[in-house]
Amino acid sequence: MRDEGTAEVVGETVEPSAPPPVSASMALARAAAGGDVTATRKLLESVAPRVSRVVRVVLGAGNPDVDDVIQQALIGLVQALPSFRGECEPASYASRIALRAAVAARKQARSRRARQDDGVELERVECDAELPSDAARAARRRKAVLELLAELPDEQAESMALRFVLGWSLDEVARGTGAPVNTVRSRLRLAKEALRRRIEADPTLADELEVEA
């Protein structure tokens, strides 16, 4: 007779493997999802620096909406916890929510400017003459990418920001967005094509856009 909780293989009894350990942050997220107020506070404290960095990268540190968007992202995280399946660490989950909030804020800002027709740019990039050549290229490319996020469809904007702004790998983007890797590749290809069209009048950036997906 085989004891409950064990498996018999060719006359041998094999103990079932132990479940993988749960990280402290994952335990906090699960407790917070269950309504634990203390766990929610500790979770927010742990992910707040990451959320802040993501929002500031996408909006620009001097953007007047930064604090409001950070707050929106943290509230969005709490609201999303019941649907969090634990497929990634809570900090990565929070980063994606922060990214969505920041991209949405850029879209709203662009819509406001279009209505006002004031021609104000989202942010200023330091004068190229004041930056080393590599840093200047990176600054111009980053500015072009960030401005394009406000124009792209949401799925393309999210994939592009995760890949090229936050530096996630293709597999990480796929897991984070719940899309197959080939779908992510397609979204990135379309986003990069839009970026090329946007700045095709500036040949100095042509080489800078040749980034492998």
Sequence and secondary structure as in RCSB ss.txt:
>XXXX:A:sequence
MRDEGTAEVVGETVEPSAPPPVSASMALARAAAGGDVTATRKLLESVAPRVSRVVRVVLGAGNPDVDDVIQQALI
GLVQALPSFRGECEPASYASRIALRAAVAARKQARSRRARQDDGVELERVECDAELPSDAARAARRRKAVLELLA
ELPDEQAESMALRFVLGWSLDEVARGTGAPVNTVRSRLRLAKEALRRRIEADPTLADELEVEA
>XXXX:A:secstr
   TT EEETTEEE         HHHHHHHHHHTT HHHHHHHHHHHHHHHHHHHHHHH TT TTHHHHHHHHHH
HHHHHGGG   SS HHHHHHHHHHHHHHHHHHHHHHHHHHHT    S     GGGS HHHHHHHHHHHHHHHHHT
TS HHHHHHHIIIIIS   HHHHHHHHT  HHHHHHHHHHHHHHHHHHHTT GGGTGGG    
